[in-house]
Amino acid sequence: MRTLRTIVVVLLFAFLLIVMIQNAQPVTFNFLNWHYEVSQLLLVVIVFVVGWLSGFIAAKLTRKKTEDEPSLTPRPR
């Protein structure tokens, strides 16, 4: 199972690297009233990191929440 996970992570990063290399042209990024001219490569990296961080934080918060809750099974004596 661990090797499968490693293979999936390597394939994901390879895919991301290919997408980043092919999309290096500048694009206009609009957010509310702000307009930025950034490289599409940089934008892909930023979106990837923000998505990864939000998933990581959500996983940590849900794991901590379940560890803090009292167990409903009786403790052995």
N, CA and C atoms as an extended XYZ file, in Angstrom:
231
Properties=species:S:1:pos:R:3:atomname:S:1:resname:S:1:resid:I:1 pbc="F F F"
N         0.829       -1.197        0.000 N   MET     1
C         0.000        0.000        0.000 CA  MET     1
C         0.872        1.259        0.000 C   MET     1
N         1.986        1.188        0.724 N   ARG     2
C         2.872        2.348        0.811 CA  ARG     2
C         3.537        2.624       -0.541 C   ARG     2
N         3.890        1.575       -1.268 N   THR     3
C         4.507        1.782       -2.581 CA  THR     3
C         3.497        2.362       -3.569 C   THR     3
N         2.236        1.955       -3.453 N   LEU     4
C         1.195        2.511       -4.312 CA  LEU     4
C         1.053        4.005       -4.059 C   LEU     4
N         1.082        4.390       -2.809 N   ARG     5
C         0.978        5.808       -2.449 CA  ARG     5
C         2.171        6.592       -3.001 C   ARG     5
N         3.361        6.023       -2.900 N   THR     6
C         4.563        6.670       -3.431 CA  THR     6
C         4.467        6.840       -4.940 C   THR     6
N         3.976        5.823       -5.623 N   ILE     7
C         3.823        5.889       -7.072 CA  ILE     7
C         2.824        6.973       -7.458 C   ILE     7
N         1.713        7.063       -6.737 N   VAL     8
C         0.701        8.085       -7.025 CA  VAL     8
C         1.264        9.485       -6.798 C   VAL     8
N         2.018        9.677       -5.743 N   VAL     9
C         2.608       10.992       -5.459 CA  VAL     9
C         3.620       11.374       -6.537 C   VAL     9
N         4.455       10.425       -6.952 N   VAL    10
C         5.446       10.706       -7.995 CA  VAL    10
C         4.744       11.042       -9.307 C   VAL    10
N         3.697       10.295       -9.664 N   LEU    11
C         2.954       10.578      -10.890 CA  LEU    11
C         2.267       11.937      -10.828 C   LEU    11
N         1.730       12.299       -9.668 N   LEU    12
C         1.087       13.602       -9.511 CA  LEU    12
C         2.090       14.739       -9.704 C   LEU    12
N         3.265       14.609       -9.101 N   PHE    13
C         4.277       15.645       -9.260 CA  PHE    13
C         4.805       15.698      -10.689 C   PHE    13
N         4.943       14.551      -11.350 N   ALA    14
C         5.378       14.537      -12.747 CA  ALA    14
C         4.345       15.239      -13.623 C   ALA    14
N         3.074       14.952      -13.385 N   PHE    15
C         2.005       15.614      -14.130 CA  PHE    15
C         2.032       17.116      -13.888 C   PHE    15
N         2.193       17.518      -12.639 N   LEU    16
C         2.254       18.940      -12.307 CA  LEU    16
C         3.446       19.604      -12.975 C   LEU    16
N         4.585       18.937      -13.006 N   LEU    17
C         5.770       19.491      -13.644 CA  LEU    17
C         5.551       19.677      -15.145 C   LEU    17
N         4.927       18.704      -15.799 N   ILE    18
C         4.644       18.811      -17.232 CA  ILE    18
C         3.697       19.978      -17.501 C   ILE    18
N         2.654       20.108      -16.699 N   VAL    19
C         1.698       21.207      -16.872 CA  VAL    19
C         2.390       22.550      -16.658 C   VAL    19
N         3.260       22.625      -15.652 N   MET    20
C         3.947       23.875      -15.363 CA  MET    20
C         4.877       24.279      -16.502 C   MET    20
N         5.598       23.322      -17.075 N   ILE    21
C         6.528       23.631      -18.148 CA  ILE    21
C         5.789       24.112      -19.391 C   ILE    21
N         4.648       23.522      -19.676 N   GLN    22
C         3.901       23.882      -20.878 CA  GLN    22
C         3.119       25.184      -20.729 C   GLN    22
N         2.934       25.664      -19.516 N   ASN    23
C         2.122       26.870      -19.289 CA  ASN    23
C         2.930       27.952      -18.587 C   ASN    23
N         3.923       28.480      -19.277 N   ALA    24
C         4.786       29.501      -18.673 CA  ALA    24
C         4.445       30.905      -19.142 C   ALA    24
N         3.459       31.077      -20.016 N   GLN    25
C         3.126       32.404      -20.533 CA  GLN    25
C         2.451       33.254      -19.446 C   GLN    25
N         2.580       34.568      -19.558 N   PRO    26
C         1.943       35.448      -18.566 CA  PRO    26
C         0.428       35.513      -18.753 C   PRO    26
N        -0.279       35.591      -17.648 N   VAL    27
C        -1.736       35.719      -17.663 CA  VAL    27
C        -2.137       36.826      -16.694 C   VAL    27
N        -3.325       37.368      -16.908 N   THR    28
C        -3.859       38.380      -15.996 CA  THR    28
C        -4.750       37.685      -14.976 C   THR    28
N        -4.426       37.900      -13.724 N   PHE    29
C        -5.170       37.319      -12.615 CA  PHE    29
C        -6.038       38.414      -12.010 C   PHE    29
N        -7.352       38.227      -12.032 N   ASN    30
C        -8.288       39.218      -11.495 CA  ASN    30
C        -8.931       38.676      -10.225 C   ASN    30
N        -8.872       39.464       -9.175 N   PHE    31
C        -9.529       39.115       -7.923 CA  PHE    31
C       -10.160       40.378       -7.364 C   PHE    31
N       -11.495       40.386       -7.317 N   LEU    32
C       -12.262       41.554       -6.921 CA  LEU    32
C       -11.852       42.743       -7.795 C   LEU    32
N       -11.212       43.745       -7.238 N   ASN    33
C       -10.800       44.906       -8.029 CA  ASN    33
C        -9.306       44.903       -8.348 C   ASN    33
N        -8.594       43.882       -7.957 N   TRP    34
C        -7.157       43.799       -8.180 CA  TRP    34
C        -6.880       43.060       -9.478 C   TRP    34
N        -5.895       43.533      -10.216 N   HIS    35
C        -5.491       42.912      -11.475 CA  HIS    35
C        -3.979       42.695      -11.425 C   HIS    35
N        -3.565       41.449      -11.557 N   TYR    36
C        -2.148       41.123      -11.524 CA  TYR    36
C        -1.754       40.402      -12.810 C   TYR    36
N        -0.582       40.694      -13.282 N   GLU    37
C         0.006       40.000      -14.422 CA  GLU    37
C         1.055       39.042      -13.851 C   GLU    37
N         0.766       37.752      -13.876 N   VAL    38
C         1.674       36.743      -13.325 CA  VAL    38
C         1.886       35.639      -14.348 C   VAL    38
N         2.951       34.890      -14.131 N   SER    39
C         3.210       33.728      -14.965 CA  SER    39
C         2.180       32.643      -14.635 C   SER    39
N         1.684       31.982      -15.658 N   GLN    40
C         0.706       30.916      -15.431 CA  GLN    40
C         1.338       29.779      -14.633 C   GLN    40
N         2.628       29.577      -14.816 N   LEU    41
C         3.360       28.567      -14.053 CA  LEU    41
C         3.283       28.872      -12.559 C   LEU    41
N         3.516       30.128      -12.206 N   LEU    42
C         3.447       30.537      -10.805 CA  LEU    42
C         2.033       30.382      -10.254 C   LEU    42
N         1.049       30.709      -11.063 N   LEU    43
C        -0.341       30.595      -10.634 CA  LEU    43
C        -0.718       29.134      -10.366 C   LEU    43
N        -0.252       28.217      -11.212 N   VAL    44
C        -0.522       26.794      -11.013 CA  VAL    44
C         0.124       26.311       -9.708 C   VAL    44
N         1.347       26.738       -9.462 N   VAL    45
C         2.041       26.343       -8.225 CA  VAL    45
C         1.315       26.882       -7.002 C   VAL    45
N         0.888       28.131       -7.048 N   ILE    46
C         0.187       28.736       -5.910 CA  ILE    46
C        -1.125       27.999       -5.640 C   ILE    46
N        -1.888       27.705       -6.684 N   VAL    47
C        -3.159       27.000       -6.508 CA  VAL    47
C        -2.914       25.600       -5.963 C   VAL    47
N        -1.877       24.921       -6.446 N   PHE    48
C        -1.546       23.584       -5.953 CA  PHE    48
C        -1.191       23.621       -4.463 C   PHE    48
N        -0.347       24.569       -4.074 N   VAL    49
C         0.087       24.659       -2.668 CA  VAL    49
C        -1.083       25.022       -1.763 C   VAL    49
N        -1.921       25.958       -2.184 N   VAL    50
C        -3.091       26.339       -1.375 CA  VAL    50
C        -4.047       25.154       -1.228 C   VAL    50
N        -4.260       24.412       -2.300 N   GLY    51
C        -5.121       23.235       -2.224 CA  GLY    51
C        -4.550       22.164       -1.317 C   GLY    51
N        -3.243       21.939       -1.425 N   TRP    52
C        -2.602       20.932       -0.579 CA  TRP    52
C        -2.665       21.349        0.893 C   TRP    52
N        -2.381       22.610        1.176 N   LEU    53
C        -2.414       23.092        2.560 CA  LEU    53
C        -3.820       23.019        3.152 C   LEU    53
N        -4.832       23.386        2.374 N   SER    54
C        -6.194       23.331        2.901 CA  SER    54
C        -6.613       21.880        3.173 C   SER    54
N        -6.227       20.966        2.319 N   GLY    55
C        -6.517       19.552        2.573 CA  GLY    55
C        -5.775       19.027        3.780 C   GLY    55
N        -4.512       19.419        3.934 N   PHE    56
C        -3.710       18.993        5.076 CA  PHE    56
C        -4.295       19.521        6.380 C   PHE    56
N        -4.660       20.790        6.396 N   ILE    57
C        -5.230       21.400        7.603 CA  ILE    57
C        -6.584       20.773        7.928 C   ILE    57
N        -7.413       20.530        6.918 N   ALA    58
C        -8.713       19.907        7.156 CA  ALA    58
C        -8.549       18.502        7.717 C   ALA    58
N        -7.569       17.763        7.215 N   ALA    59
C        -7.322       16.408        7.720 CA  ALA    59
C        -6.834       16.449        9.171 C   ALA    59
N        -5.955       17.383        9.472 N   LYS    60
C        -5.456       17.504       10.849 CA  LYS    60
C        -6.565       17.918       11.812 C   LYS    60
N        -7.427       18.843       11.397 N   LEU    61
C        -8.506       19.298       12.277 CA  LEU    61
C        -9.507       18.185       12.546 C   LEU    61
N        -9.856       17.405       11.534 N   THR    62
C       -10.823       16.327       11.752 CA  THR    62
C       -10.207       15.202       12.562 C   THR    62
N        -8.929       14.928       12.384 N   ARG    63
C        -8.271       13.879       13.162 CA  ARG    63
C        -8.184       14.281       14.624 C   ARG    63
N        -7.819       15.524       14.899 N   LYS    64
C        -7.718       15.998       16.278 CA  LYS    64
C        -9.089       15.985       16.945 C   LYS    64
N       -10.123       16.336       16.213 N   LYS    65
C       -11.467       16.362       16.762 CA  LYS    65
C       -11.907       14.957       17.186 C   LYS    65
N       -11.595       13.949       16.395 N   THR    66
C       -12.011       12.595       16.745 CA  THR    66
C       -11.174       12.047       17.893 C   THR    66
N        -9.916       12.491       18.045 N   GLU    67
C        -9.098       12.026       19.163 CA  GLU    67
C        -9.553       12.629       20.482 C   GLU    67
N       -10.095       13.841       20.470 N   ASP    68
C       -10.517       14.511       21.688 CA  ASP    68
C       -11.859       14.002       22.215 C   ASP    68
N       -12.676       13.419       21.344 N   GLU    69
C       -13.987       12.948       21.765 CA  GLU    69
C       -13.842       11.705       22.637 C   GLU    69
N       -14.662       11.589       23.686 N   PRO    70
C       -14.570       10.406       24.552 CA  PRO    70
C       -15.035        9.152       23.811 C   PRO    70
N       -14.430        8.059       24.164 N   SER    71
C       -14.773        6.791       23.529 CA  SER    71
C       -16.084        6.265       24.090 C   SER    71
N       -16.916        5.668       23.245 N   LEU    72
C       -18.178        5.116       23.685 CA  LEU    72
C       -18.053        3.659       24.124 C   LEU    72
N       -16.896        3.039       23.854 N   THR    73
C       -16.703        1.655       24.265 CA  THR    73
C       -16.164        1.629       25.685 C   THR    73
N       -16.602        0.648       26.487 N   PRO    74
C       -16.118        0.586       27.864 CA  PRO    74
C       -14.635        0.202       27.892 C   PRO    74
N       -13.930        0.753       28.899 N   ARG    75
C       -12.511        0.450       29.055 CA  ARG    75
C       -12.343       -0.906       29.731 C   ARG    75
N       -11.348       -1.674       29.292 N   PRO    76
C       -11.103       -2.962       29.980 CA  PRO    76
C       -10.502       -2.706       31.362 C   PRO    76
N       -10.817       -3.601       32.301 N   ARG    77
C       -10.324       -3.444       33.682 CA  ARG    77
C        -9.153       -4.321       33.953 C   ARG    77
